[in-house]
């Protein structure tokens, strides 16, 4: 079994739960790895406490994400219509734990694609401008 070494790389992006790295040999793919529990937010919400005290809950969340991706992909029956989600290839072993192997979505200029949060912010600004102009 091949273990992919990511610990000597800087993440190209990070969310609340995971850090994202370029795949070392395939620049069209990303590896999403869970952050260590000690680096998670110290908020006193139920989710934050659960994430720190029950690590298996975080892995279960990633499995659910993959199953949902499979469900959405399987239900697309229109020919020529692409799934609006980044393609998930499955899971790989890294020196930082289990990693989710996904498609690297880029903009036309080659920059990493926008996050859902970025798209929602743009949509919110657009809607606000439309509302104000009326």
BAPAZA-240924 format. One record per residue: residue number from 1; residue in three letters; x, y, z of N, C-alpha, C in turn. Coordinates in steps of 0.02 Angstrom, whole numbers. Layout:
+-----+-----+--------+--------+--------+--------+--------+--------+--------+--------+--------+
|   n | res |     nX |     nY |     nZ |    caX |    caY |    caZ |     cX |     cY |     cZ |
+-----+-----+--------+--------+--------+--------+--------+--------+--------+--------+--------+
| NUM | Ala |      X |      Y |      Z |      X |      Y |      Z |      X |      Y |      Z |
...
+-----+-----+--------+--------+--------+--------+--------+--------+--------+--------+--------+
***
This chain:
+-----+-----+--------+--------+--------+--------+--------+--------+--------+--------+--------+
|   n | res |     nX |     nY |     nZ |    caX |    caY |    caZ |     cX |     cY |     cZ |
+-----+-----+--------+--------+--------+--------+--------+--------+--------+--------+--------+
|   1 | Unk |     42 |    -59 |      0 |      0 |      0 |      0 |     44 |     62 |      0 |
|   2 | Unk |     30 |    108 |    -46 |     68 |    170 |    -51 |     39 |    223 |     -6 |
|   3 | Unk |     82 |    255 |     33 |     61 |    310 |     76 |     87 |    374 |     45 |
|   4 | Unk |     42 |    420 |     31 |     60 |    483 |      0 |     84 |    532 |     54 |
|   5 | Unk |    141 |    562 |     43 |    170 |    608 |     92 |    146 |    679 |     78 |
|   6 | Unk |    110 |    707 |    127 |     84 |    775 |    121 |    113 |    822 |    174 |
|   7 | Unk |    142 |    794 |    226 |    164 |    835 |    283 |    217 |    886 |    266 |
|   8 | Unk |    253 |    876 |    210 |    304 |    926 |    191 |    276 |    979 |    144 |
|   9 | Unk |    211 |    976 |    130 |    178 |   1026 |     86 |    138 |   1075 |    128 |
|  10 | Unk |    128 |   1135 |    100 |     83 |   1184 |    130 |     14 |   1171 |    100 |
|  11 | Unk |    -39 |   1174 |    140 |   -106 |   1167 |    111 |   -121 |   1225 |     64 |
|  12 | Unk |   -157 |   1211 |     10 |   -175 |   1265 |    -36 |   -240 |   1298 |    -14 |
|  13 | Unk |   -277 |   1265 |     29 |   -339 |   1293 |     57 |   -355 |   1255 |    121 |
|  14 | Unk |   -397 |   1285 |    163 |   -417 |   1251 |    225 |   -486 |   1274 |    244 |
|  15 | Unk |   -523 |   1228 |    271 |   -590 |   1243 |    297 |   -589 |   1232 |    372 |
|  16 | Unk |   -648 |   1227 |    401 |   -652 |   1217 |    473 |   -628 |   1147 |    493 |
|  17 | Unk |   -644 |   1097 |    453 |   -628 |   1027 |    469 |   -566 |   1000 |    432 |
|  18 | Unk |   -556 |   1023 |    370 |   -505 |    991 |    328 |   -456 |   1041 |    297 |
|  19 | Unk |   -398 |   1015 |    280 |   -349 |   1051 |    241 |   -344 |   1018 |    173 |
|  20 | Unk |   -332 |   1059 |    121 |   -328 |   1032 |     53 |   -258 |   1041 |     25 |
|  21 | Unk |   -234 |    987 |     -5 |   -167 |    986 |    -34 |   -171 |    966 |   -106 |
|  22 | Unk |   -124 |    990 |   -146 |   -118 |    965 |   -215 |    -91 |    894 |   -212 |
|  23 | Unk |   -118 |    851 |   -253 |    -92 |    783 |   -257 |    -20 |    788 |   -282 |
|  24 | Unk |     28 |    754 |   -250 |     99 |    762 |   -269 |    117 |    742 |   -340 |
|  25 | Unk |     79 |    695 |   -370 |     97 |    673 |   -437 |     44 |    689 |   -490 |
|  26 | Unk |    -15 |    711 |   -470 |    -69 |    726 |   -517 |    -99 |    794 |   -500 |
|  27 | Unk |    -79 |    845 |   -536 |   -100 |    914 |   -520 |   -173 |    927 |   -537 |
|  28 | Unk |   -209 |    878 |   -565 |   -280 |    887 |   -578 |   -323 |    863 |   -519 |
|  29 | Unk |   -289 |    840 |   -466 |   -326 |    814 |   -408 |   -304 |    849 |   -343 |
|  30 | Unk |   -350 |    849 |   -295 |   -336 |    875 |   -228 |   -344 |    818 |   -178 |
|  31 | Unk |   -309 |    824 |   -123 |   -316 |    777 |    -67 |   -341 |    818 |     -8 |
|  32 | Unk |   -400 |    799 |     18 |   -429 |    834 |     75 |   -418 |    790 |    136 |
|  33 | Unk |   -384 |    817 |    187 |   -365 |    779 |    246 |   -394 |    814 |    308 |
|  34 | Unk |   -420 |    774 |    354 |   -445 |    803 |    416 |   -390 |    837 |    455 |
|  35 | Unk |   -405 |    894 |    484 |   -357 |    928 |    527 |   -352 |    889 |    592 |
|  36 | Unk |   -295 |    890 |    625 |   -290 |    858 |    690 |   -340 |    888 |    740 |
|  37 | Unk |   -368 |    846 |    783 |   -419 |    869 |    830 |   -396 |    929 |    872 |
|  38 | Unk |   -332 |    930 |    890 |   -307 |    985 |    932 |   -305 |   1051 |    895 |
|  39 | Unk |   -310 |   1051 |    828 |   -309 |   1113 |    790 |   -380 |   1138 |    774 |
|  40 | Unk |   -431 |   1102 |    796 |   -499 |   1123 |    783 |   -519 |   1180 |    829 |
|  41 | Unk |   -571 |   1214 |    809 |   -597 |   1270 |    848 |   -613 |   1249 |    919 |
|  42 | Unk |   -599 |   1292 |    966 |   -613 |   1277 |   1036 |   -682 |   1304 |   1058 |
|  43 | Unk |   -726 |   1317 |   1010 |   -793 |   1340 |   1026 |   -828 |   1288 |   1070 |
|  44 | Unk |   -874 |   1311 |   1108 |   -910 |   1265 |   1153 |   -978 |   1246 |   1126 |
|  45 | Unk |   -981 |   1233 |   1062 |  -1043 |   1210 |   1032 |  -1043 |   1134 |   1034 |
|  46 | Unk |  -1101 |   1105 |   1026 |  -1106 |   1032 |   1027 |  -1062 |   1001 |    973 |
|  47 | Unk |  -1064 |   1031 |    913 |  -1025 |   1003 |    858 |   -950 |   1006 |    873 |
|  48 | Unk |   -925 |   1062 |    899 |   -854 |   1069 |    914 |   -832 |   1019 |    967 |
|  49 | Unk |   -873 |   1010 |   1018 |   -857 |    962 |   1072 |   -857 |    891 |   1044 |
|  50 | Unk |   -907 |    875 |   1004 |   -911 |    808 |    973 |   -851 |    795 |    928 |
|  51 | Unk |   -831 |    845 |    888 |   -774 |    837 |    843 |   -710 |    822 |    881 |
|  52 | Unk |   -701 |    854 |    938 |   -639 |    843 |    977 |   -641 |    777 |   1016 |
|  53 | Unk |   -699 |    760 |   1043 |   -702 |    702 |   1088 |   -719 |    636 |   1052 |
|  54 | Unk |   -751 |    640 |    994 |   -770 |    579 |    958 |   -744 |    584 |    886 |
|  55 | Unk |   -679 |    569 |    875 |   -650 |    577 |    809 |   -685 |    536 |    755 |
|  56 | Unk |   -714 |    480 |    773 |   -748 |    438 |    722 |   -807 |    475 |    691 |
|  57 | Unk |   -837 |    523 |    727 |   -892 |    562 |    700 |   -869 |    603 |    640 |
|  58 | Unk |   -808 |    627 |    641 |   -782 |    667 |    585 |   -772 |    623 |    524 |
|  59 | Unk |   -746 |    563 |    534 |   -735 |    517 |    477 |   -803 |    495 |    449 |
|  60 | Unk |   -852 |    484 |    492 |   -919 |    466 |    470 |   -948 |    522 |    427 |
|  61 | Unk |   -935 |    584 |    444 |   -959 |    641 |    406 |   -931 |    640 |    334 |
|  62 | Unk |   -867 |    622 |    327 |   -836 |    619 |    261 |   -865 |    561 |    220 |
|  63 | Unk |   -878 |    505 |    253 |   -909 |    448 |    218 |   -979 |    467 |    193 |
|  64 | Unk |  -1016 |    504 |    235 |  -1083 |    526 |    216 |  -1080 |    573 |    156 |
|  65 | Unk |  -1029 |    616 |    154 |  -1019 |    662 |     98 |  -1008 |    622 |     34 |
|  66 | Unk |   -967 |    570 |     38 |   -952 |    529 |    -21 |  -1015 |    491 |    -44 |
|  67 | Unk |  -1053 |    464 |      4 |  -1115 |    429 |    -14 |  -1165 |    476 |    -47 |
|  68 | Unk |  -1169 |    538 |    -22 |  -1214 |    587 |    -52 |  -1191 |    605 |   -123 |
|  69 | Unk |  -1126 |    611 |   -132 |  -1099 |    624 |   -199 |  -1119 |    567 |   -247 |
|  70 | Unk |  -1112 |    505 |   -224 |  -1131 |    447 |   -265 |  -1205 |    448 |   -281 |
|  71 | Unk |  -1247 |    466 |   -232 |  -1319 |    468 |   -242 |  -1338 |    520 |   -294 |
|  72 | Unk |  -1309 |    580 |   -288 |  -1324 |    634 |   -336 |  -1300 |    614 |   -405 |
|  73 | Unk |  -1240 |    587 |   -410 |  -1213 |    567 |   -475 |  -1255 |    513 |   -508 |
|  74 | Unk |  -1279 |    465 |   -469 |  -1318 |    410 |   -496 |  -1387 |    433 |   -521 |
|  75 | Unk |  -1413 |    487 |   -493 |  -1479 |    511 |   -512 |  -1479 |    559 |   -571 |
|  76 | Unk |  -1421 |    575 |   -597 |  -1417 |    618 |   -657 |  -1424 |    573 |   -718 |
|  77 | Unk |  -1481 |    579 |   -751 |  -1495 |    536 |   -808 |  -1494 |    573 |   -874 |
|  78 | Unk |  -1491 |    639 |   -872 |  -1491 |    679 |   -933 |  -1422 |    673 |   -966 |
|  79 | Unk |  -1422 |    654 |  -1029 |  -1357 |    647 |  -1063 |  -1327 |    716 |  -1075 |
|  80 | Unk |  -1262 |    721 |  -1065 |  -1227 |    784 |  -1075 |  -1229 |    830 |  -1014 |
|  81 | Unk |  -1267 |    812 |   -962 |  -1270 |    853 |   -902 |  -1218 |    828 |   -852 |
|  82 | Unk |  -1175 |    872 |   -830 |  -1122 |    853 |   -783 |  -1145 |    867 |   -712 |
|  83 | Unk |  -1123 |    826 |   -667 |  -1138 |    835 |   -596 |  -1108 |    902 |   -573 |
|  84 | Unk |  -1146 |    943 |   -537 |  -1121 |   1009 |   -517 |  -1073 |   1007 |   -458 |
|  85 | Unk |  -1050 |    949 |   -440 |  -1004 |    940 |   -384 |   -936 |    918 |   -411 |
|  86 | Unk |   -883 |    936 |   -374 |   -817 |    911 |   -393 |   -817 |    835 |   -389 |
|  87 | Unk |   -787 |    804 |   -439 |   -786 |    730 |   -441 |   -745 |    703 |   -382 |
|  88 | Unk |   -773 |    654 |   -348 |   -738 |    621 |   -293 |   -716 |    553 |   -317 |
|  89 | Unk |   -651 |    540 |   -312 |   -622 |    477 |   -336 |   -621 |    423 |   -282 |
|  90 | Unk |   -629 |    442 |   -219 |   -627 |    393 |   -164 |   -579 |    416 |   -110 |
|  91 | Unk |   -549 |    368 |    -77 |   -506 |    383 |    -20 |   -436 |    354 |    -30 |
|  92 | Unk |   -386 |    389 |     -2 |   -317 |    366 |     -7 |   -285 |    372 |     62 |
|  93 | Unk |   -229 |    338 |     71 |   -192 |    341 |    133 |   -136 |    392 |    127 |
|  94 | Unk |   -132 |    437 |    176 |    -79 |    487 |    176 |    -42 |    483 |    243 |
|  95 | Unk |     14 |    518 |    248 |     50 |    519 |    312 |     14 |    563 |    364 |
|  96 | Unk |    -41 |    595 |    344 |    -81 |    636 |    389 |   -148 |    604 |    405 |
|  97 | Unk |   -157 |    543 |    383 |   -221 |    508 |    394 |   -256 |    494 |    327 |
|  98 | Unk |   -318 |    473 |    332 |   -358 |    458 |    272 |   -372 |    523 |    235 |
|  99 | Unk |   -364 |    521 |    169 |   -378 |    580 |    128 |   -431 |    565 |     77 |
| 100 | Unk |   -472 |    615 |     63 |   -523 |    610 |     11 |   -492 |    638 |    -53 |
| 101 | Unk |   -492 |    597 |   -106 |   -463 |    617 |   -170 |   -517 |    646 |   -214 |
| 102 | Unk |   -509 |    711 |   -232 |   -560 |    745 |   -271 |   -530 |    781 |   -331 |
| 103 | Unk |   -574 |    799 |   -376 |   -555 |    837 |   -435 |   -535 |    908 |   -414 |
| 104 | Unk |   -484 |    934 |   -446 |   -463 |   1003 |   -433 |   -500 |   1048 |   -482 |
| 105 | Unk |   -547 |   1087 |   -456 |   -586 |   1132 |   -497 |   -550 |   1199 |   -501 |
| 106 | Unk |   -537 |   1222 |   -562 |   -501 |   1285 |   -571 |   -542 |   1333 |   -614 |
| 107 | Unk |   -527 |   1397 |   -606 |   -558 |   1449 |   -647 |   -524 |   1448 |   -716 |
| 108 | Unk |   -548 |   1489 |   -761 |   -521 |   1492 |   -829 |   -446 |   1509 |   -829 |
| 109 | Unk |   -426 |   1552 |   -781 |   -356 |   1573 |   -777 |   -311 |   1525 |   -739 |
| 110 | Unk |   -339 |   1467 |   -718 |   -299 |   1416 |   -684 |   -297 |   1423 |   -608 |
| 111 | Unk |   -329 |   1474 |   -581 |   -332 |   1485 |   -508 |   -383 |   1436 |   -478 |
| 112 | Unk |   -370 |   1413 |   -417 |   -416 |   1368 |   -383 |   -486 |   1397 |   -383 |
| 113 | Unk |   -536 |   1355 |   -397 |   -606 |   1378 |   -402 |   -632 |   1407 |   -337 |
| 114 | Unk |   -686 |   1446 |   -344 |   -717 |   1478 |   -286 |   -753 |   1426 |   -243 |
| 115 | Unk |   -758 |   1441 |   -179 |   -794 |   1398 |   -132 |   -868 |   1414 |   -136 |
| 116 | Unk |   -909 |   1371 |   -107 |   -981 |   1383 |   -104 |   -993 |   1448 |    -66 |
| 117 | Unk |   -956 |   1461 |    -14 |   -963 |   1522 |     25 |   -951 |   1583 |    -20 |
| 118 | Unk |   -898 |   1580 |    -62 |   -885 |   1636 |   -109 |   -943 |   1648 |   -156 |
| 119 | Unk |   -971 |   1593 |   -183 |  -1028 |   1600 |   -229 |  -1089 |   1629 |   -193 |
| 120 | Unk |  -1101 |   1609 |   -131 |  -1158 |   1636 |    -94 |  -1148 |   1710 |    -79 |
| 121 | Unk |  -1086 |   1730 |    -63 |  -1072 |   1800 |    -51 |  -1085 |   1842 |   -113 |
| 122 | Unk |  -1063 |   1817 |   -171 |  -1074 |   1852 |   -234 |  -1149 |   1857 |   -248 |
| 123 | Unk |  -1185 |   1803 |   -238 |  -1258 |   1802 |   -249 |  -1292 |   1851 |   -202 |
| 124 | Unk |  -1270 |   1853 |   -139 |  -1300 |   1899 |    -89 |  -1289 |   1971 |   -110 |
| 125 | Unk |  -1229 |   1989 |   -133 |  -1214 |   2057 |   -155 |  -1257 |   2074 |   -216 |
| 126 | Unk |  -1263 |   2027 |   -263 |  -1304 |   2038 |   -323 |  -1377 |   2051 |   -303 |
| 127 | Unk |  -1404 |   2009 |   -258 |  -1474 |   2017 |   -237 |  -1484 |   2083 |   -200 |
| 128 | Unk |  -1435 |   2102 |   -159 |  -1440 |   2165 |   -123 |  -1442 |   2224 |   -171 |
| 129 | Unk |  -1400 |   2221 |   -223 |  -1399 |   2275 |   -273 |  -1465 |   2279 |   -311 |
| 130 | Unk |  -1493 |   2221 |   -328 |  -1557 |   2220 |   -363 |  -1612 |   2249 |   -319 |
| 131 | Unk |  -1611 |   2232 |   -256 |  -1663 |   2256 |   -209 |  -1657 |   2331 |   -200 |
| 132 | Unk |  -1596 |   2357 |   -194 |  -1585 |   2429 |   -183 |  -1604 |   2469 |   -245 |
| 133 | Unk |  -1590 |   2441 |   -305 |  -1603 |   2478 |   -367 |  -1678 |   2483 |   -383 |
| 134 | Unk |  -1719 |   2443 |   -351 |  -1791 |   2443 |   -367 |  -1827 |   2501 |   -336 |
+-----+-----+--------+--------+--------+--------+--------+--------+--------+--------+--------+
***
